[in-house]
Amino acid sequence: MKKLEESILPREDRKFIFFGGKGGVGKSSLAAATAFWLAAKGFKTLLASTDIQKSQNDIFQRDIGSEETEIPEVGKLWVVNVDPKESIRKHQLEVLKRIEALKDLSAEKISESEIRFLKEYWEKNPVLPCETASYNVFIHYMNTDRYDAVVFDTAPGYHNLEMVNYPWRYVYNLEMAIAAKKEIVDLTGKVAELKLLERLRDESYSAIKKLASDQTVYFVVTHPEMLPVYEVKRIQDGLTPYGIKVRGIFINSVLPKEYCINDFFLKRRTLQEKYINLVKKEFNDIPVVEVPLLDTEVVGLENVKKLAHLIYDSSRG
């Protein structure tokens, strides 16, 4: 357990923690427990959920929307749900701020009329693909300096990989748009929109660099069953082309050995051990953490705290 603790403690070169995996394996519970543990250790922590089911609302038993919500009972813990539809307007407002900031680029001689035209355009065209809107909120949190640690509770399986690989596609589209605008700038001399696109591109490159660096710790959560375990390998293979490494695996809902004494539970435990050993053999160079099946749901702060200490209390391992 000591090695696991050390792998998530925030440092200058480590700040972002992702939990991915197949739907229903307990990503949200483990992300909540990790964020709770970091906040209890004194780190200012944000738990950002991109799961449309908004499981964190149930776990913390309060209404959590697209605004960062403090959990005062913990201290230093905030939670936010990244809702694609709600993110559209938020992204629009962020772009408007960036347009206003272009006024400071005096060396570029950007006219007031250019600024006004861009602002009017973005005010009248707020509709973006939900994918783009969610991604830009994701970029915002990857580039923020407000928190010591940001824990991402991601959407299940394929949707999670879409969120991870979208930065590269988004940057490619921006580069194509920038190249086209440069040709127009040579003709018109108007640079405001070009500078806006370049700023959006630079922010995306910054997030991409962090994703593929030691600043990011990516955990996969699974169950000791065939389909979820095979999903771990698919997720790893999907992340590898982007330079993102799986840093650890949580095997959730493991039957406690001491209770597996009758025929049914003994057979089930034996089956689980088959897949636990498969994971340990396949991923023998990273921590594999067995999380026992609890006698209660991870709902409410007391149960989140219980799970956090169960996983990260170094006295246990």
C-alpha positions, 0 to 999 in steps of 0.5 A: 500500500505504501507504494500506492500512496506515494504514487498519488501524493501531489508534487510539482511534477504530479497533479492529475489522477484519472480513474478509467474502466468499464461501466459499473466497476466502481470508478466513481467510488474509488475516485471519491475515496482518493479525492477524500484521502488527498484532501484529508492529507491537506492537499487542496483537491478537486474531484471532476466527474465526466460521467453523465450518470453524476454518481458523485451526487449519490456518493456525497448525497448532495446536489453537485452541478457544473459549478465547483461545490465545496464539501465543507465536512472534509475541508480542501475538497471540491467536486464538480460534474462536467455536464456537456450541455451546461459546458457549452455556455461556460466554454462560450464565456471563457472564449469571450474572456479570451477575446477581451484579453486580445486588447492587451496585444498592443503590438499586434494592433488589433482594432476595436472593431475586430474585437467587437465582431468576434464577440458578437459572433461568439455571442450569436453562435454558442452551439458547439458539439457537446464533445468539444464543450466537455473537452474545453472544460477538461482543458480548463482543469488540466491548466488550472493552478487553483488545486494541488490535485485534480482527480478525474472520474471518467465516463465508462470505457470507450467514452473515456478513451474518446475524451483522452484522444480528443485533444489530439484531434481538436489540436489538428482541427485548430491547426488547419483553421489557423493555417487557413486564417493566416492566408486571410490575414495576409490579405486583410491584415485582421489578426484577432481571430487568428490570435484567438485560435492560436491561444486555444491551440496553445492551451490544448498543447499544454494539456496534451503535454501534461497528459503524457507526462509524469504529472498524470497518474492513470488508474484502471478499475476492474472486477475480477471477472473475464469481461472487465479484466479484458477491458483493462488491456483494451484501455491500455492499448488505447492509451499507449499511442498517446504516451499515456501509461497505466500506473496502477490497477484496482481490482474491485469487489473481491470476496474476502477470503475469510467468508468464502467457506461454503461451496458457492462462495468458495467456487466464486472466490476461486474464479476471482483468483483466476482473474486476479492472477491473470491481471498480476501476471499481465501487469507485473510492473505496476501496482495491482490493488485488491479492494474487498467487497464491502458490507455496505454501499459507498454512499455518504462521507463515512463510507467514503472515508472507510474506503479511503482508509481501506485503500491508502492506510499504509499501516495495512500493507 
